[in-house]
Amino acid sequence: MALEIEFIKEKMISKYGNKVLNFEMSRDIFSFEATPDEIHDVIRFLKEDEQLNFHFLTDLAGVHFPDNDENHQFAIVYHLHNWVENVRIRVKTYLPESPEVPTITDLFLCANWMEREAWDFYGINFIGHPQLKRILNMEEMVSHPMRKEFPMEDGGRTDKDDRFFGRTPANC
């Protein structure tokens, strides 16, 4: 039996009801949201259910949405793959300003470094992570550099000439 998108959607709604929502096809990948309190169980179900069989975590990434309401400031995006049926899905969960979500390192060992990267760059706390520490930035750093809380460029720089970057009054 080929794994159909509608089957996945019905199975998720049947098990989780209104805790899974916003089902859509986005850039040829079936996507939906899960509430933060259910995300660990949703990922476990997708992996362990014999009919769904999403045994491969392709990617996990953090995102910052500073213009969203206070409960949707951050997102964790999980990409899972069923190799047998060659079906990929995207599961998102949105988090408030002080983002916390359970780790999935107990389900996918490869989530370890992915979660560390999301913590390092966005400050998303993965509760229960075995070693949540910086992975790319210096340990001494007190901020999370991918948060959109800082200006894109330093207006006080004197060593930068826009002409060298292709910027002119005509195209800026």
PyMOL commands that place a pseudoatom at each C-alpha (Angstrom):
pseudoatom trace, name=CA, resn=MET, resi=1, chain=A, elem=C, hetatm=0, pos=[0.000, 0.000, 0.000]
pseudoatom trace, name=CA, resn=ALA, resi=2, chain=A, elem=C, hetatm=0, pos=[1.382, 3.390, -0.959]
pseudoatom trace, name=CA, resn=LEU, resi=3, chain=A, elem=C, hetatm=0, pos=[1.406, 5.880, 1.896]
pseudoatom trace, name=CA, resn=GLU, resi=4, chain=A, elem=C, hetatm=0, pos=[-1.084, 8.593, 0.930]
pseudoatom trace, name=CA, resn=ILE, resi=5, chain=A, elem=C, hetatm=0, pos=[-1.081, 12.105, 2.331]
pseudoatom trace, name=CA, resn=GLU, resi=6, chain=A, elem=C, hetatm=0, pos=[-4.780, 11.966, 3.171]
pseudoatom trace, name=CA, resn=PHE, resi=7, chain=A, elem=C, hetatm=0, pos=[-4.191, 8.746, 5.147]
pseudoatom trace, name=CA, resn=ILE, resi=8, chain=A, elem=C, hetatm=0, pos=[-1.456, 10.446, 7.206]
pseudoatom trace, name=CA, resn=LYS, resi=9, chain=A, elem=C, hetatm=0, pos=[-3.717, 13.431, 7.876]
pseudoatom trace, name=CA, resn=GLU, resi=10, chain=A, elem=C, hetatm=0, pos=[-6.676, 11.257, 8.942]
pseudoatom trace, name=CA, resn=LYS, resi=11, chain=A, elem=C, hetatm=0, pos=[-4.471, 9.118, 11.177]
pseudoatom trace, name=CA, resn=MET, resi=12, chain=A, elem=C, hetatm=0, pos=[-2.985, 12.179, 12.905]
pseudoatom trace, name=CA, resn=ILE, resi=13, chain=A, elem=C, hetatm=0, pos=[-6.384, 13.840, 13.438]
pseudoatom trace, name=CA, resn=SER, resi=14, chain=A, elem=C, hetatm=0, pos=[-7.848, 10.569, 14.701]
pseudoatom trace, name=CA, resn=LYS, resi=15, chain=A, elem=C, hetatm=0, pos=[-5.105, 10.239, 17.329]
pseudoatom trace, name=CA, resn=TYR, resi=16, chain=A, elem=C, hetatm=0, pos=[-4.490, 13.897, 18.282]
pseudoatom trace, name=CA, resn=GLY, resi=17, chain=A, elem=C, hetatm=0, pos=[-7.639, 15.810, 17.315]
pseudoatom trace, name=CA, resn=ASN, resi=18, chain=A, elem=C, hetatm=0, pos=[-7.176, 19.592, 17.475]
pseudoatom trace, name=CA, resn=LYS, resi=19, chain=A, elem=C, hetatm=0, pos=[-3.583, 19.273, 18.765]
pseudoatom trace, name=CA, resn=VAL, resi=20, chain=A, elem=C, hetatm=0, pos=[-2.476, 18.820, 15.153]
pseudoatom trace, name=CA, resn=LEU, resi=21, chain=A, elem=C, hetatm=0, pos=[-3.559, 21.489, 12.686]
pseudoatom trace, name=CA, resn=ASN, resi=22, chain=A, elem=C, hetatm=0, pos=[-2.863, 23.507, 9.533]
pseudoatom trace, name=CA, resn=PHE, resi=23, chain=A, elem=C, hetatm=0, pos=[-2.346, 20.571, 7.193]
pseudoatom trace, name=CA, resn=GLU, resi=24, chain=A, elem=C, hetatm=0, pos=[-1.034, 21.664, 3.797]
pseudoatom trace, name=CA, resn=MET, resi=25, chain=A, elem=C, hetatm=0, pos=[1.188, 20.784, 0.888]
pseudoatom trace, name=CA, resn=SER, resi=26, chain=A, elem=C, hetatm=0, pos=[4.064, 23.231, 0.993]
pseudoatom trace, name=CA, resn=ARG, resi=27, chain=A, elem=C, hetatm=0, pos=[6.736, 23.058, -1.707]
pseudoatom trace, name=CA, resn=ASP, resi=28, chain=A, elem=C, hetatm=0, pos=[5.844, 19.451, -2.452]
pseudoatom trace, name=CA, resn=ILE, resi=29, chain=A, elem=C, hetatm=0, pos=[6.157, 18.382, 1.196]
pseudoatom trace, name=CA, resn=PHE, resi=30, chain=A, elem=C, hetatm=0, pos=[3.154, 17.540, 3.349]
pseudoatom trace, name=CA, resn=SER, resi=31, chain=A, elem=C, hetatm=0, pos=[3.270, 19.831, 6.408]
pseudoatom trace, name=CA, resn=PHE, resi=32, chain=A, elem=C, hetatm=0, pos=[1.341, 20.284, 9.601]
pseudoatom trace, name=CA, resn=GLU, resi=33, chain=A, elem=C, hetatm=0, pos=[1.672, 21.822, 13.064]
pseudoatom trace, name=CA, resn=ALA, resi=34, chain=A, elem=C, hetatm=0, pos=[1.598, 20.148, 16.451]
pseudoatom trace, name=CA, resn=THR, resi=35, chain=A, elem=C, hetatm=0, pos=[1.242, 21.824, 19.826]
pseudoatom trace, name=CA, resn=PRO, resi=36, chain=A, elem=C, hetatm=0, pos=[4.456, 22.046, 21.887]
pseudoatom trace, name=CA, resn=ASP, resi=37, chain=A, elem=C, hetatm=0, pos=[3.031, 19.838, 24.646]
pseudoatom trace, name=CA, resn=GLU, resi=38, chain=A, elem=C, hetatm=0, pos=[2.332, 17.057, 22.115]
pseudoatom trace, name=CA, resn=ILE, resi=39, chain=A, elem=C, hetatm=0, pos=[5.322, 17.375, 19.752]
pseudoatom trace, name=CA, resn=HIS, resi=40, chain=A, elem=C, hetatm=0, pos=[7.396, 14.607, 21.351]
pseudoatom trace, name=CA, resn=ASP, resi=41, chain=A, elem=C, hetatm=0, pos=[4.504, 12.157, 21.248]
pseudoatom trace, name=CA, resn=VAL, resi=42, chain=A, elem=C, hetatm=0, pos=[3.633, 13.168, 17.664]
pseudoatom trace, name=CA, resn=ILE, resi=43, chain=A, elem=C, hetatm=0, pos=[7.206, 12.535, 16.494]
pseudoatom trace, name=CA, resn=ARG, resi=44, chain=A, elem=C, hetatm=0, pos=[7.262, 9.215, 18.392]
pseudoatom trace, name=CA, resn=PHE, resi=45, chain=A, elem=C, hetatm=0, pos=[3.970, 8.165, 16.791]
pseudoatom trace, name=CA, resn=LEU, resi=46, chain=A, elem=C, hetatm=0, pos=[5.177, 9.070, 13.304]
pseudoatom trace, name=CA, resn=LYS, resi=47, chain=A, elem=C, hetatm=0, pos=[8.291, 6.969, 13.870]
pseudoatom trace, name=CA, resn=GLU, resi=48, chain=A, elem=C, hetatm=0, pos=[6.830, 3.953, 15.676]
pseudoatom trace, name=CA, resn=ASP, resi=49, chain=A, elem=C, hetatm=0, pos=[3.469, 3.487, 13.952]
pseudoatom trace, name=CA, resn=GLU, resi=50, chain=A, elem=C, hetatm=0, pos=[3.832, 0.501, 11.600]
pseudoatom trace, name=CA, resn=GLN, resi=51, chain=A, elem=C, hetatm=0, pos=[1.742, 2.114, 8.878]
pseudoatom trace, name=CA, resn=LEU, resi=52, chain=A, elem=C, hetatm=0, pos=[3.494, 5.499, 8.977]
pseudoatom trace, name=CA, resn=ASN, resi=53, chain=A, elem=C, hetatm=0, pos=[7.082, 4.349, 9.535]
pseudoatom trace, name=CA, resn=PHE, resi=54, chain=A, elem=C, hetatm=0, pos=[8.900, 7.709, 9.486]
pseudoatom trace, name=CA, resn=HIS, resi=55, chain=A, elem=C, hetatm=0, pos=[12.199, 6.278, 10.742]
pseudoatom trace, name=CA, resn=PHE, resi=56, chain=A, elem=C, hetatm=0, pos=[14.573, 8.976, 9.493]
pseudoatom trace, name=CA, resn=LEU, resi=57, chain=A, elem=C, hetatm=0, pos=[14.970, 12.486, 10.874]
pseudoatom trace, name=CA, resn=THR, resi=58, chain=A, elem=C, hetatm=0, pos=[16.305, 14.450, 7.915]
pseudoatom trace, name=CA, resn=ASP, resi=59, chain=A, elem=C, hetatm=0, pos=[16.544, 17.805, 9.627]
pseudoatom trace, name=CA, resn=LEU, resi=60, chain=A, elem=C, hetatm=0, pos=[15.529, 19.808, 12.660]
pseudoatom trace, name=CA, resn=ALA, resi=61, chain=A, elem=C, hetatm=0, pos=[15.809, 23.590, 12.594]
pseudoatom trace, name=CA, resn=GLY, resi=62, chain=A, elem=C, hetatm=0, pos=[14.904, 26.594, 14.687]
pseudoatom trace, name=CA, resn=VAL, resi=63, chain=A, elem=C, hetatm=0, pos=[13.294, 29.747, 13.279]
pseudoatom trace, name=CA, resn=HIS, resi=64, chain=A, elem=C, hetatm=0, pos=[12.645, 33.156, 14.866]
pseudoatom trace, name=CA, resn=PHE, resi=65, chain=A, elem=C, hetatm=0, pos=[9.485, 35.104, 13.976]
pseudoatom trace, name=CA, resn=PRO, resi=66, chain=A, elem=C, hetatm=0, pos=[9.724, 38.342, 16.007]
pseudoatom trace, name=CA, resn=ASP, resi=67, chain=A, elem=C, hetatm=0, pos=[6.658, 39.868, 14.302]
pseudoatom trace, name=CA, resn=ASN, resi=68, chain=A, elem=C, hetatm=0, pos=[4.354, 36.983, 15.308]
pseudoatom trace, name=CA, resn=ASP, resi=69, chain=A, elem=C, hetatm=0, pos=[2.204, 37.057, 18.449]
pseudoatom trace, name=CA, resn=GLU, resi=70, chain=A, elem=C, hetatm=0, pos=[3.885, 36.215, 21.757]
pseudoatom trace, name=CA, resn=ASN, resi=71, chain=A, elem=C, hetatm=0, pos=[3.021, 32.486, 21.585]
pseudoatom trace, name=CA, resn=HIS, resi=72, chain=A, elem=C, hetatm=0, pos=[4.449, 32.061, 18.086]
pseudoatom trace, name=CA, resn=GLN, resi=73, chain=A, elem=C, hetatm=0, pos=[7.842, 33.809, 18.384]
pseudoatom trace, name=CA, resn=PHE, resi=74, chain=A, elem=C, hetatm=0, pos=[9.875, 30.699, 17.572]
pseudoatom trace, name=CA, resn=ALA, resi=75, chain=A, elem=C, hetatm=0, pos=[9.360, 27.508, 15.655]
pseudoatom trace, name=CA, resn=ILE, resi=76, chain=A, elem=C, hetatm=0, pos=[11.019, 24.133, 15.526]
pseudoatom trace, name=CA, resn=VAL, resi=77, chain=A, elem=C, hetatm=0, pos=[10.693, 22.480, 12.131]
pseudoatom trace, name=CA, resn=TYR, resi=78, chain=A, elem=C, hetatm=0, pos=[11.183, 18.710, 11.894]
pseudoatom trace, name=CA, resn=HIS, resi=79, chain=A, elem=C, hetatm=0, pos=[11.650, 16.958, 8.538]
pseudoatom trace, name=CA, resn=LEU, resi=80, chain=A, elem=C, hetatm=0, pos=[10.975, 13.215, 8.601]
pseudoatom trace, name=CA, resn=HIS, resi=81, chain=A, elem=C, hetatm=0, pos=[11.341, 10.619, 5.864]
pseudoatom trace, name=CA, resn=ASN, resi=82, chain=A, elem=C, hetatm=0, pos=[9.740, 7.234, 5.298]
pseudoatom trace, name=CA, resn=TRP, resi=83, chain=A, elem=C, hetatm=0, pos=[12.404, 5.517, 3.180]
pseudoatom trace, name=CA, resn=VAL, resi=84, chain=A, elem=C, hetatm=0, pos=[10.266, 2.519, 2.244]
pseudoatom trace, name=CA, resn=GLU, resi=85, chain=A, elem=C, hetatm=0, pos=[7.507, 4.626, 0.682]
pseudoatom trace, name=CA, resn=ASN, resi=86, chain=A, elem=C, hetatm=0, pos=[9.812, 7.572, -0.120]
pseudoatom trace, name=CA, resn=VAL, resi=87, chain=A, elem=C, hetatm=0, pos=[7.490, 10.040, 1.604]
pseudoatom trace, name=CA, resn=ARG, resi=88, chain=A, elem=C, hetatm=0, pos=[8.714, 13.162, 3.392]
pseudoatom trace, name=CA, resn=ILE, resi=89, chain=A, elem=C, hetatm=0, pos=[6.796, 15.264, 5.883]
pseudoatom trace, name=CA, resn=ARG, resi=90, chain=A, elem=C, hetatm=0, pos=[7.389, 18.489, 7.771]
pseudoatom trace, name=CA, resn=VAL, resi=91, chain=A, elem=C, hetatm=0, pos=[6.122, 18.945, 11.327]
pseudoatom trace, name=CA, resn=LYS, resi=92, chain=A, elem=C, hetatm=0, pos=[6.235, 22.381, 12.969]
pseudoatom trace, name=CA, resn=THR, resi=93, chain=A, elem=C, hetatm=0, pos=[5.656, 23.535, 16.489]
pseudoatom trace, name=CA, resn=TYR, resi=94, chain=A, elem=C, hetatm=0, pos=[5.495, 27.176, 17.583]
pseudoatom trace, name=CA, resn=LEU, resi=95, chain=A, elem=C, hetatm=0, pos=[6.919, 28.434, 20.868]
pseudoatom trace, name=CA, resn=PRO, resi=96, chain=A, elem=C, hetatm=0, pos=[6.701, 31.608, 22.997]
pseudoatom trace, name=CA, resn=GLU, resi=97, chain=A, elem=C, hetatm=0, pos=[9.453, 34.136, 23.732]
pseudoatom trace, name=CA, resn=SER, resi=98, chain=A, elem=C, hetatm=0, pos=[11.215, 31.824, 26.232]
pseudoatom trace, name=CA, resn=PRO, resi=99, chain=A, elem=C, hetatm=0, pos=[11.155, 28.750, 24.027]
pseudoatom trace, name=CA, resn=GLU, resi=100, chain=A, elem=C, hetatm=0, pos=[11.217, 25.256, 25.542]
pseudoatom trace, name=CA, resn=VAL, resi=101, chain=A, elem=C, hetatm=0, pos=[10.351, 21.944, 23.967]
pseudoatom trace, name=CA, resn=PRO, resi=102, chain=A, elem=C, hetatm=0, pos=[11.139, 18.319, 24.898]
pseudoatom trace, name=CA, resn=THR, resi=103, chain=A, elem=C, hetatm=0, pos=[14.205, 16.780, 23.295]
pseudoatom trace, name=CA, resn=ILE, resi=104, chain=A, elem=C, hetatm=0, pos=[13.741, 14.009, 20.733]
pseudoatom trace, name=CA, resn=THR, resi=105, chain=A, elem=C, hetatm=0, pos=[17.248, 12.616, 21.224]
pseudoatom trace, name=CA, resn=ASP, resi=106, chain=A, elem=C, hetatm=0, pos=[15.606, 9.576, 22.824]
pseudoatom trace, name=CA, resn=LEU, resi=107, chain=A, elem=C, hetatm=0, pos=[13.877, 8.920, 19.483]
pseudoatom trace, name=CA, resn=PHE, resi=108, chain=A, elem=C, hetatm=0, pos=[16.619, 10.003, 17.051]
pseudoatom trace, name=CA, resn=LEU, resi=109, chain=A, elem=C, hetatm=0, pos=[20.256, 10.132, 18.172]
pseudoatom trace, name=CA, resn=CYS, resi=110, chain=A, elem=C, hetatm=0, pos=[21.036, 12.426, 15.248]
pseudoatom trace, name=CA, resn=ALA, resi=111, chain=A, elem=C, hetatm=0, pos=[18.796, 15.077, 16.851]
pseudoatom trace, name=CA, resn=ASN, resi=112, chain=A, elem=C, hetatm=0, pos=[21.564, 15.695, 19.381]
pseudoatom trace, name=CA, resn=TRP, resi=113, chain=A, elem=C, hetatm=0, pos=[23.657, 18.076, 17.288]
pseudoatom trace, name=CA, resn=MET, resi=114, chain=A, elem=C, hetatm=0, pos=[20.632, 19.536, 15.497]
pseudoatom trace, name=CA, resn=GLU, resi=115, chain=A, elem=C, hetatm=0, pos=[19.056, 20.530, 18.824]
pseudoatom trace, name=CA, resn=ARG, resi=116, chain=A, elem=C, hetatm=0, pos=[22.370, 21.907, 20.061]
pseudoatom trace, name=CA, resn=GLU, resi=117, chain=A, elem=C, hetatm=0, pos=[22.577, 24.066, 16.936]
pseudoatom trace, name=CA, resn=ALA, resi=118, chain=A, elem=C, hetatm=0, pos=[19.013, 25.374, 17.466]
pseudoatom trace, name=CA, resn=TRP, resi=119, chain=A, elem=C, hetatm=0, pos=[19.877, 26.186, 21.082]
pseudoatom trace, name=CA, resn=ASP, resi=120, chain=A, elem=C, hetatm=0, pos=[23.199, 27.779, 20.118]
pseudoatom trace, name=CA, resn=PHE, resi=121, chain=A, elem=C, hetatm=0, pos=[21.709, 30.058, 17.471]
pseudoatom trace, name=CA, resn=TYR, resi=122, chain=A, elem=C, hetatm=0, pos=[18.151, 30.676, 18.760]
pseudoatom trace, name=CA, resn=GLY, resi=123, chain=A, elem=C, hetatm=0, pos=[18.206, 29.905, 22.492]
pseudoatom trace, name=CA, resn=ILE, resi=124, chain=A, elem=C, hetatm=0, pos=[15.563, 27.177, 22.224]
pseudoatom trace, name=CA, resn=ASN, resi=125, chain=A, elem=C, hetatm=0, pos=[15.811, 24.993, 25.330]
pseudoatom trace, name=CA, resn=PHE, resi=126, chain=A, elem=C, hetatm=0, pos=[15.414, 21.275, 24.643]
pseudoatom trace, name=CA, resn=ILE, resi=127, chain=A, elem=C, hetatm=0, pos=[14.257, 19.826, 27.952]
pseudoatom trace, name=CA, resn=GLY, resi=128, chain=A, elem=C, hetatm=0, pos=[15.994, 16.544, 28.751]
pseudoatom trace, name=CA, resn=HIS, resi=129, chain=A, elem=C, hetatm=0, pos=[18.777, 16.975, 26.188]
pseudoatom trace, name=CA, resn=PRO, resi=130, chain=A, elem=C, hetatm=0, pos=[21.842, 14.978, 27.324]
pseudoatom trace, name=CA, resn=GLN, resi=131, chain=A, elem=C, hetatm=0, pos=[24.386, 17.760, 26.661]
pseudoatom trace, name=CA, resn=LEU, resi=132, chain=A, elem=C, hetatm=0, pos=[22.790, 21.031, 25.639]
pseudoatom trace, name=CA, resn=LYS, resi=133, chain=A, elem=C, hetatm=0, pos=[25.754, 23.329, 25.091]
pseudoatom trace, name=CA, resn=ARG, resi=134, chain=A, elem=C, hetatm=0, pos=[27.078, 25.491, 22.293]
pseudoatom trace, name=CA, resn=ILE, resi=135, chain=A, elem=C, hetatm=0, pos=[28.155, 23.633, 19.202]
pseudoatom trace, name=CA, resn=LEU, resi=136, chain=A, elem=C, hetatm=0, pos=[29.453, 26.328, 16.818]
pseudoatom trace, name=CA, resn=ASN, resi=137, chain=A, elem=C, hetatm=0, pos=[29.732, 29.567, 18.790]
pseudoatom trace, name=CA, resn=MET, resi=138, chain=A, elem=C, hetatm=0, pos=[32.104, 30.347, 21.662]
pseudoatom trace, name=CA, resn=GLU, resi=139, chain=A, elem=C, hetatm=0, pos=[31.006, 29.092, 25.101]
pseudoatom trace, name=CA, resn=GLU, resi=140, chain=A, elem=C, hetatm=0, pos=[31.476, 32.625, 26.466]
pseudoatom trace, name=CA, resn=MET, resi=141, chain=A, elem=C, hetatm=0, pos=[28.820, 34.062, 24.157]
pseudoatom trace, name=CA, resn=VAL, resi=142, chain=A, elem=C, hetatm=0, pos=[25.788, 35.365, 26.046]
pseudoatom trace, name=CA, resn=SER, resi=143, chain=A, elem=C, hetatm=0, pos=[23.460, 35.903, 23.075]
pseudoatom trace, name=CA, resn=HIS, resi=144, chain=A, elem=C, hetatm=0, pos=[21.977, 33.690, 20.396]
pseudoatom trace, name=CA, resn=PRO, resi=145, chain=A, elem=C, hetatm=0, pos=[23.077, 35.253, 17.088]
pseudoatom trace, name=CA, resn=MET, resi=146, chain=A, elem=C, hetatm=0, pos=[20.287, 34.093, 14.749]
pseudoatom trace, name=CA, resn=ARG, resi=147, chain=A, elem=C, hetatm=0, pos=[17.593, 35.808, 16.775]
pseudoatom trace, name=CA, resn=LYS, resi=148, chain=A, elem=C, hetatm=0, pos=[16.322, 38.784, 14.846]
pseudoatom trace, name=CA, resn=GLU, resi=149, chain=A, elem=C, hetatm=0, pos=[16.902, 41.145, 17.751]
pseudoatom trace, name=CA, resn=PHE, resi=150, chain=A, elem=C, hetatm=0, pos=[19.969, 42.833, 16.329]
pseudoatom trace, name=CA, resn=PRO, resi=151, chain=A, elem=C, hetatm=0, pos=[20.317, 45.236, 13.379]
pseudoatom trace, name=CA, resn=MET, resi=152, chain=A, elem=C, hetatm=0, pos=[21.426, 43.591, 10.139]
pseudoatom trace, name=CA, resn=GLU, resi=153, chain=A, elem=C, hetatm=0, pos=[24.275, 46.041, 9.666]
pseudoatom trace, name=CA, resn=ASP, resi=154, chain=A, elem=C, hetatm=0, pos=[26.266, 48.347, 11.846]
pseudoatom trace, name=CA, resn=GLY, resi=155, chain=A, elem=C, hetatm=0, pos=[25.422, 51.881, 10.743]
pseudoatom trace, name=CA, resn=GLY, resi=156, chain=A, elem=C, hetatm=0, pos=[28.563, 53.211, 12.372]
pseudoatom trace, name=CA, resn=ARG, resi=157, chain=A, elem=C, hetatm=0, pos=[30.998, 51.290, 10.200]
pseudoatom trace, name=CA, resn=THR, resi=158, chain=A, elem=C, hetatm=0, pos=[33.480, 53.511, 8.394]
pseudoatom trace, name=CA, resn=ASP, resi=159, chain=A, elem=C, hetatm=0, pos=[35.389, 50.755, 6.584]
pseudoatom trace, name=CA, resn=LYS, resi=160, chain=A, elem=C, hetatm=0, pos=[32.503, 49.829, 4.313]
pseudoatom trace, name=CA, resn=ASP, resi=161, chain=A, elem=C, hetatm=0, pos=[31.795, 51.479, 1.008]
pseudoatom trace, name=CA, resn=ASP, resi=162, chain=A, elem=C, hetatm=0, pos=[28.456, 50.429, -0.528]
pseudoatom trace, name=CA, resn=ARG, resi=163, chain=A, elem=C, hetatm=0, pos=[29.913, 50.753, -4.023]
pseudoatom trace, name=CA, resn=PHE, resi=164, chain=A, elem=C, hetatm=0, pos=[32.072, 47.684, -3.348]
pseudoatom trace, name=CA, resn=PHE, resi=165, chain=A, elem=C, hetatm=0, pos=[28.949, 45.657, -2.654]
pseudoatom trace, name=CA, resn=GLY, resi=166, chain=A, elem=C, hetatm=0, pos=[27.100, 46.712, -5.800]
pseudoatom trace, name=CA, resn=ARG, resi=167, chain=A, elem=C, hetatm=0, pos=[24.924, 49.191, -3.950]
pseudoatom trace, name=CA, resn=THR, resi=168, chain=A, elem=C, hetatm=0, pos=[24.355, 52.567, -5.490]
pseudoatom trace, name=CA, resn=PRO, resi=169, chain=A, elem=C, hetatm=0, pos=[21.785, 55.309, -4.807]
pseudoatom trace, name=CA, resn=ALA, resi=170, chain=A, elem=C, hetatm=0, pos=[19.931, 54.047, -7.890]
pseudoatom trace, name=CA, resn=ASN, resi=171, chain=A, elem=C, hetatm=0, pos=[19.378, 50.495, -6.596]
pseudoatom trace, name=CA, resn=CYS, resi=172, chain=A, elem=C, hetatm=0, pos=[19.052, 51.027, -2.831]
for i in range(1, 172): cmd.bond("trace and resi %d" % i, "trace and resi %d" % (i + 1))
show_as sticks, trace
zoom trace
